[in-house]
Amino acid sequence: MNELLESFYVARVKNRRFYPRKLHLNLTGSFHLYGARGTGKSTLVVDYLQTLPDASWLYIDCQDPIFALEDIDAEDIEAFVADESIATVVLDHYYDGFLERMPQVEQCIVVARHRLSSLPFPARELYGLDYEEFLSFGSDRTPAQSFNRFVRVGTLPALAHDDAHTFAATMRMVFHAAFDEEEARLMLILSRYQGSRISVHQIYTYAKEYFRISKDWTYRTVRRFEEERLLFFLPNHDGSRVRKMLVYDYALAKYLSKTQSFQVTFDAMVALALIKHGYHLEALTPSGYREGDRAIFPMAFVDDVGAWKRLYDRMPLLKRLNIHAIVVVTVNNRFQCDLGGVVCEGVPFFEWSVATA
């Protein structure tokens, strides 16, 4: 078993490139890092390891193919750590059942797709790139170029550097690396209904028209996708059971569906930005979001007159919901208008997203 751990120890994983993220990892103590597939968890942890003395850490990839034939346990790790004077152990791509218990080491970092309640460590969640982080990946662009690029490539770090000629190939590679064949088929269906109000039963009904798929597997996998934050189902303001569904990366959903309109993409961009920064949303019918006493409406190209026309008939509902402020997120228009005593402010996405963070 020492030979197996030795192979991980001498591998010395490194990043090809790394750009800083807003989430800073603890310098001391054990912790659990989790987040959806492709959001940069491994890259962030490997960057952290580069700040430590080279011989002081052990990185174990729990998805390494060798573990189909070989097992390790906490006692093996503890013995190896003691022999090599290792302070930090990383268990990347960890899943429940890989070890019977956590090794007793100075610092243990457990990286997984979703939060593992069984772990006795503080947990930190990593989302995809927000707009500020995305800008740091390419600061030589104009604001218009940066926004257009953010719309096109989305929030997954692996796509942030790609140009128009390599985007499709990289997205395809990222997608097939993140999802197995059955999961990929389901993601194709889910992406077609980005931003729709839909039930899991409807998802199953649509999926079985194209694939041989069981109802139990569909329900189970959709629930797991929701736990992994690959999907978000937003409650409706009226309490109806059919909820609004969002795929975690709007660019991935657009790539898979091929028909997603810009308004659907923009709507998802706004909602996901709010979710990433901890806001608890309700979906308004037919569009928009409620967050406390605010209403947020993604309206890409509207001006003050257009916003007034589109929202005036909705004011009775908004007042019943005790909405005291309305924010209209646009692509680049800025305005302010009065809607029956409620201030409506139009804010460009690039300003709004930074203020939201």
C-alpha positions in Angstrom: 0.0 0.0 0.0 2.9 2.3 0.6 3.8 2.0 -3.1 0.3 3.2 -4.1 0.5 6.2 -1.9 4.0 6.9 -2.9 2.8 7.1 -6.5 0.4 9.9 -5.6 3.0 11.6 -3.4 5.7 11.8 -6.2 3.2 12.9 -8.9 3.2 16.6 -7.7 0.1 17.8 -9.4 0.3 21.4 -10.8 -2.0 23.7 -12.7 -1.3 24.7 -16.3 -2.6 28.1 -15.4 -4.6 29.7 -12.6 -6.5 32.9 -12.1 -7.5 34.0 -8.6 -11.0 33.3 -7.4 -13.0 35.2 -4.8 -13.2 32.1 -2.6 -10.0 31.9 -0.5 -9.2 28.6 1.2 -8.2 28.4 4.8 -4.5 28.3 5.6 -5.0 26.2 8.6 -7.4 23.4 9.7 -9.4 20.9 7.7 -12.3 21.8 5.4 -14.7 20.4 2.8 -14.8 22.1 -0.6 -17.8 21.3 -2.8 -19.5 22.6 -5.9 -21.0 21.6 -9.2 -19.0 19.9 -11.9 -16.5 22.1 -13.8 -16.6 25.0 -11.4 -12.8 24.8 -10.7 -12.6 23.0 -7.3 -9.6 20.9 -8.1 -7.8 23.9 -9.8 -8.4 26.0 -6.7 -7.1 23.3 -4.3 -4.0 22.6 -6.4 -3.2 26.3 -6.5 -3.5 26.3 -2.7 -1.0 23.3 -2.5 1.5 25.3 -4.5 1.7 27.8 -1.5 2.9 24.9 0.8 6.3 23.4 1.1 6.6 20.8 -1.7 7.1 17.8 0.4 4.5 18.7 3.0 1.3 17.5 1.1 -0.2 14.4 -0.4 -2.8 14.7 -3.2 -5.1 11.7 -3.7 -7.5 11.5 -6.6 -10.3 9.3 -5.5 -11.5 8.8 -9.0 -8.1 7.4 -10.2 -8.7 4.1 -12.1 -6.3 2.3 -9.8 -9.0 2.3 -7.1 -11.1 -0.1 -9.2 -8.4 -2.7 -8.2 -6.8 -1.4 -5.0 -8.3 0.0 -1.8 -6.8 2.2 0.8 -8.0 3.1 4.3 -7.4 5.8 6.8 -4.8 3.8 8.7 -2.7 3.5 5.5 -2.8 7.2 4.9 -2.0 8.0 8.6 1.0 5.7 8.5 2.3 7.1 5.2 1.8 10.7 6.5 3.7 9.9 9.6 6.6 8.3 7.7 6.9 11.3 5.3 6.2 14.1 7.7 3.2 15.3 5.6 1.0 18.0 7.0 -1.8 18.3 4.4 -3.8 15.5 2.7 -6.2 16.3 -0.2 -8.9 13.8 -1.1 -10.1 15.1 -4.4 -13.3 13.8 -6.2 -14.2 12.2 -2.9 -17.5 10.3 -2.5 -19.3 8.7 0.5 -17.8 5.2 1.1 -14.4 5.8 -0.3 -13.0 5.7 3.2 -14.6 4.3 6.3 -13.4 7.4 8.3 -11.4 10.5 7.7 -7.6 10.1 8.4 -6.3 11.9 11.5 -3.9 14.4 9.9 -2.9 18.0 10.6 -5.0 19.3 7.6 -7.4 17.2 5.6 -9.1 18.8 2.5 -12.0 16.9 1.0 -13.3 17.9 -2.4 -16.6 16.6 -3.7 -19.4 17.5 -6.1 -22.0 18.2 -3.4 -21.9 18.8 0.3 -21.3 15.7 2.4 -23.1 15.9 5.7 -21.1 13.1 7.1 -17.9 15.1 7.2 -16.9 16.8 10.5 -15.2 19.8 8.7 -16.3 23.3 7.9 -17.8 23.4 4.3 -17.1 25.9 1.5 -19.1 26.0 -1.7 -17.5 27.0 -5.0 -19.8 28.2 -7.9 -18.8 29.0 -11.4 -17.3 32.3 -12.3 -19.3 35.4 -11.5 -18.9 38.4 -13.8 -16.1 40.0 -11.7 -14.1 36.8 -11.7 -14.7 36.4 -15.4 -13.3 39.8 -16.1 -10.1 38.9 -14.3 -9.6 36.1 -16.8 -9.3 38.6 -19.7 -8.8 42.2 -18.7 -7.7 43.4 -22.2 -11.3 43.6 -23.6 -13.7 46.4 -23.8 -16.8 46.3 -21.6 -19.0 45.3 -24.6 -16.5 42.6 -25.7 -16.4 41.2 -22.1 -20.2 41.1 -21.8 -20.6 39.4 -25.2 -18.0 36.9 -24.3 -19.6 36.1 -20.9 -22.9 35.5 -22.7 -21.2 33.1 -25.1 -18.8 31.1 -22.9 -20.6 31.1 -19.6 -19.3 30.5 -16.1 -17.1 27.4 -16.3 -13.4 28.3 -15.9 -12.3 25.9 -18.6 -14.2 27.9 -21.2 -13.1 31.4 -20.1 -10.0 31.4 -22.3 -11.4 29.8 -25.4 -11.9 31.8 -28.6 -14.7 31.3 -31.1 -12.7 28.7 -33.1 -12.2 26.3 -30.1 -15.2 27.0 -28.0 -17.4 24.2 -29.3 -14.6 21.6 -29.1 -13.7 22.6 -25.5 -17.4 22.7 -24.4 -17.9 19.2 -25.9 -14.8 17.9 -24.1 -15.9 19.5 -20.8 -19.4 18.1 -21.1 -18.4 14.5 -21.8 -15.8 14.6 -19.1 -18.4 15.8 -16.5 -21.3 13.5 -17.4 -21.6 9.9 -18.2 -23.7 8.7 -21.2 -27.0 8.4 -19.4 -26.5 11.7 -17.5 -25.6 13.4 -20.8 -28.9 12.3 -22.4 -30.8 13.8 -19.5 -28.9 17.0 -19.6 -29.8 17.3 -23.3 -33.5 17.2 -22.3 -33.1 19.6 -19.3 -31.3 22.1 -21.5 -34.2 22.3 -23.9 -36.4 23.5 -21.0 -34.0 26.0 -19.5 -36.1 28.7 -17.7 -39.4 26.8 -18.1 -41.9 25.9 -15.4 -41.7 22.1 -15.4 -42.2 19.1 -13.1 -40.0 16.1 -12.9 -42.8 14.0 -14.3 -42.9 16.3 -17.4 -39.1 15.9 -17.7 -39.5 12.1 -17.7 -42.3 12.3 -20.2 -40.2 14.4 -22.6 -37.1 12.3 -22.1 -38.7 8.9 -22.8 -39.8 10.2 -26.2 -36.1 10.2 -27.2 -34.4 7.6 -24.9 -35.1 4.4 -23.1 -35.2 5.7 -19.6 -36.8 4.6 -16.4 -39.0 6.8 -14.3 -37.2 5.9 -11.1 -33.8 6.7 -12.6 -35.1 10.0 -13.9 -36.5 11.1 -10.5 -33.4 9.9 -8.7 -31.0 11.6 -11.1 -32.9 14.9 -11.2 -32.9 14.9 -7.3 -29.1 14.2 -7.4 -28.5 16.9 -9.9 -30.4 19.3 -7.7 -28.3 18.3 -4.7 -25.1 18.8 -6.8 -26.4 22.3 -7.8 -26.5 21.4 -11.4 -30.1 22.2 -11.4 -32.1 24.8 -9.5 -35.9 24.6 -9.1 -37.2 28.0 -8.0 -40.5 28.1 -6.1 -43.3 30.2 -7.5 -44.7 33.2 -5.7 -48.2 31.7 -5.9 -47.1 28.4 -4.3 -47.9 26.3 -7.4 -46.1 22.9 -7.6 -44.6 23.3 -11.1 -41.4 25.2 -10.5 -39.1 27.2 -12.7 -36.0 25.2 -13.7 -32.5 26.6 -14.3 -29.5 24.6 -15.6 -26.4 25.7 -13.6 -24.5 27.1 -16.6 -26.5 29.0 -19.2 -23.8 28.6 -21.9 -23.8 24.9 -21.5 -27.6 24.8 -21.7 -27.5 26.9 -24.9 -24.8 24.7 -26.4 -26.8 21.6 -25.7 -30.2 23.0 -26.9 -28.9 25.0 -29.9 -32.2 26.9 -29.9 -32.0 28.9 -26.7 -33.0 32.5 -27.3 -31.0 35.4 -26.0 -33.8 36.4 -23.6 -33.8 32.9 -22.0 -30.0 33.1 -21.7 -30.1 36.6 -20.2 -32.9 35.6 -17.8 -30.8 32.6 -16.6 -27.7 34.8 -16.3 -29.5 37.2 -13.9 -31.1 34.5 -11.8 -28.0 32.4 -11.5 -26.0 35.5 -10.4 -28.5 36.1 -7.6 -28.4 32.4 -6.6 -24.6 32.4 -6.5 -24.6 35.3 -4.1 -27.0 33.7 -1.6 -30.2 35.4 -2.6 -33.4 33.3 -2.0 -35.6 33.8 -5.1 -39.2 33.2 -6.0 -40.2 33.1 -9.6 -42.9 35.5 -10.7 -45.4 34.7 -13.4 -44.8 35.0 -16.3 -41.3 36.4 -15.7 -39.1 38.0 -13.2 -38.0 37.2 -9.6 -39.0 38.2 -6.1 -36.3 38.6 -3.4 -37.7 39.9 -0.2 -39.5 43.2 -0.9 -37.7 43.6 -4.3 -38.7 42.4 -7.7 -36.0 41.8 -10.3 -36.8 41.7 -14.0 -34.3 40.7 -16.7 -35.2 42.8 -19.8 -32.3 42.8 -22.1 -33.0 45.8 -24.4 -35.8 47.7 -22.7 -35.8 51.5 -22.0 -37.8 53.4 -19.4 -40.9 53.6 -21.6 -40.7 49.9 -22.5 -40.3 49.0 -18.9 -43.2 51.1 -17.8 -45.4 49.5 -20.5 -44.4 46.0 -19.6 -44.7 46.4 -15.8 -47.6 48.7 -15.3 -50.3 46.0 -15.6 -48.4 43.9 -13.1 -48.3 46.5 -10.4 -51.5 45.3 -8.6 -49.7 41.9 -8.1 -46.5 43.5 -7.0 -48.2 45.6 -4.5 -50.0 42.6 -3.1 -46.6 41.0 -2.7 -45.4 44.1 -0.8 -42.8 44.9 -3.4 -41.2 48.2 -2.5 -38.5 48.4 -5.2 -38.1 47.2 -8.8 -34.9 46.5 -10.5 -34.8 46.0 -14.3 -31.6 44.4 -15.4 -30.7 45.4 -19.0 -27.8 44.8 -21.3 -26.6 48.4 -21.3 -29.5 50.8 -20.6 -29.8 52.9 -17.5 -33.0 54.7 -16.4 -35.4 55.4 -13.6 -39.2 55.7 -13.6 -42.1 55.7 -11.3 -44.7 52.9 -11.3 -47.6 53.9 -9.1 -45.3 55.1 -6.3 -42.8 52.3 -6.6 -39.4 53.3 -8.0 -38.3 51.2 -11.0 -34.5 51.4 -11.7 -32.9 50.1 -14.9 -29.3 49.0 -14.4 -26.9 47.5 -17.0 -25.9 43.9 -16.2 -22.2 44.7 -15.9 -22.9 47.3 -13.1 -25.7 45.3 -11.5 -23.8 42.0 -11.2 -20.9 43.7 -9.4 -23.2 45.5 -7.0 -25.1 42.2 -6.4 -21.9 40.5 -5.4 
